[in-house]
Amino acid sequence: MRKGDTIPGALISVFGVIFLVATLMDSRMTIAPVTSDGVPGAGFFPFVMSLILILLGAVLYIKGVRQNGSVQYLSLTAETKQNLKKLLLVVVGLIIFLTLWQLTKLFFLWVFVFSIYLNMVFERSIKFTAIYSVSLTAIVYLVFTVAFSIQFK
């Protein structure tokens, strides 16, 4: 019973429930429209996404139960170990990125550095890393700062 898709399904549903509760408990995250033009509140999107995660997690869990243990949840092959190592490096890098951003308030610098770091983790060439990192940072700047006037502070 605890093989196949039951564990990931349960985890996804729990993740959705956590965000649903956090959204509903925050007074600033209203779901109903609070403006005269009828635009949904700030909590609408997190609320809907939480419900979708709960639903899809439940579907995955039910699929896993129907498999009746015929599918193994995780087998540690050399490739799986390498992928888990890369996943851990990405998560650690993301935590460091978020910490440095909050400490220094230099969002675009850390987007650039994080992009370089990720390309190193995924073993991209130097040329690709340089072009990709500069392009990604420029696109993030143009979309969020120029087009949407969002300030990362």
Legacy VTK file of the C-alpha trace (Angstrom):
# vtk DataFile Version 3.0
C-alpha trace
ASCII
DATASET POLYDATA
POINTS 153 float
0.000 0.000 0.000
2.799 2.459 0.776
4.458 2.067 -2.573
3.944 3.532 -5.975
2.144 6.860 -6.003
0.621 6.773 -2.507
3.517 8.553 -0.767
3.950 11.353 -3.346
0.156 11.783 -3.513
-0.120 12.132 0.244
2.817 14.559 0.377
1.350 16.747 -2.369
-2.017 16.847 -0.607
-0.389 17.739 2.729
1.594 20.474 0.990
-1.657 21.861 -0.448
-3.375 21.732 2.948
-0.491 23.611 4.596
-0.721 26.432 2.049
-4.517 26.461 2.197
-4.460 26.885 5.982
-1.745 29.561 5.748
-3.778 31.449 3.146
-7.005 31.289 5.129
-5.327 32.327 8.392
-3.646 35.439 6.938
-6.027 38.393 7.125
-4.329 40.075 4.144
-4.977 37.071 1.890
-8.606 37.717 1.073
-10.286 35.582 -1.543
-13.285 37.784 -2.189
-12.968 41.008 -4.206
-12.018 43.973 -2.030
-11.870 46.649 -4.716
-14.637 48.385 -6.618
-13.636 46.752 -9.919
-14.295 43.223 -8.609
-10.728 41.919 -8.904
-10.192 38.931 -6.574
-8.152 39.529 -3.441
-4.509 38.613 -2.875
-5.428 35.205 -1.479
-7.424 34.047 -4.497
-4.534 32.529 -6.464
-2.915 30.759 -3.451
-6.359 29.462 -2.438
-7.092 28.023 -5.894
-3.584 26.558 -6.257
-3.867 24.921 -2.820
-7.161 23.308 -3.779
-5.663 22.065 -7.047
-2.691 20.553 -5.172
-5.005 18.828 -2.703
-7.157 17.438 -5.521
-4.254 16.240 -7.674
-2.522 14.753 -4.627
-5.683 12.841 -3.774
-5.961 11.547 -7.350
-2.314 10.415 -7.244
-2.875 8.753 -3.860
-5.909 6.861 -5.153
-3.923 5.773 -8.207
-1.217 4.456 -5.873
-3.749 2.519 -3.806
-5.161 0.952 -6.973
-1.652 -0.156 -7.989
-1.780 -2.341 -4.869
1.970 -2.261 -4.228
2.947 -3.380 -7.724
5.079 -0.275 -8.312
8.091 0.476 -6.154
8.217 4.048 -4.853
11.966 4.579 -4.986
14.837 2.451 -6.180
18.299 3.834 -5.595
20.207 3.410 -8.819
23.349 5.346 -9.705
21.258 7.760 -11.772
18.785 8.306 -8.937
21.609 9.017 -6.488
23.105 11.553 -8.912
19.700 13.225 -9.380
19.128 13.385 -5.618
22.555 14.981 -5.187
21.681 17.627 -7.794
18.302 18.205 -6.157
19.994 18.769 -2.803
22.474 21.199 -4.383
19.609 23.142 -6.005
17.682 23.368 -2.718
20.790 24.489 -0.806
21.538 27.048 -3.532
17.964 28.345 -3.402
18.143 28.756 0.380
21.437 30.618 0.064
20.012 32.800 -2.736
16.967 33.755 -0.669
19.093 34.425 2.414
21.582 36.623 0.556
18.759 38.507 -1.159
17.113 39.277 2.174
20.401 40.268 3.824
21.704 42.517 1.039
18.539 43.503 -0.903
20.520 43.016 -4.147
17.993 40.825 -5.941
19.324 41.049 -9.507
22.907 40.383 -8.486
21.839 37.193 -6.701
19.602 36.115 -9.610
22.673 36.358 -11.815
24.908 34.468 -9.356
22.231 31.823 -8.706
21.814 31.304 -12.442
25.560 30.735 -12.806
25.474 28.333 -9.844
22.610 26.310 -11.332
24.363 26.054 -14.677
27.449 24.752 -12.867
25.354 22.182 -10.985
23.833 20.986 -14.262
27.251 20.986 -15.964
26.531 23.479 -18.739
29.313 24.944 -20.859
30.906 28.278 -19.932
29.540 29.917 -23.088
25.987 28.690 -22.405
26.233 29.716 -18.742
27.338 33.252 -19.609
24.698 33.822 -22.282
21.915 32.210 -20.247
22.730 34.034 -16.998
22.938 37.469 -18.602
19.768 36.844 -20.632
17.779 35.523 -17.680
18.796 38.425 -15.439
17.927 40.932 -18.159
14.534 39.326 -18.789
13.702 39.228 -15.075
14.697 42.899 -14.772
12.723 43.982 -17.845
9.583 42.028 -16.981
9.353 42.741 -13.278
11.010 46.140 -12.850
10.319 47.864 -16.162
7.033 46.285 -17.265
5.325 45.601 -13.919
7.134 48.172 -11.734
7.804 45.614 -9.006
10.501 46.571 -6.535
12.478 43.707 -4.952
13.212 45.129 -1.526
LINES 1 154
153 0 1 2 3 4 5 6 7 8 9 10 11 12 13 14 15 16 17 18 19 20 21 22 23 24 25 26 27 28 29 30 31 32 33 34 35 36 37 38 39 40 41 42 43 44 45 46 47 48 49 50 51 52 53 54 55 56 57 58 59 60 61 62 63 64 65 66 67 68 69 70 71 72 73 74 75 76 77 78 79 80 81 82 83 84 85 86 87 88 89 90 91 92 93 94 95 96 97 98 99 100 101 102 103 104 105 106 107 108 109 110 111 112 113 114 115 116 117 118 119 120 121 122 123 124 125 126 127 128 129 130 131 132 133 134 135 136 137 138 139 140 141 142 143 144 145 146 147 148 149 150 151 152
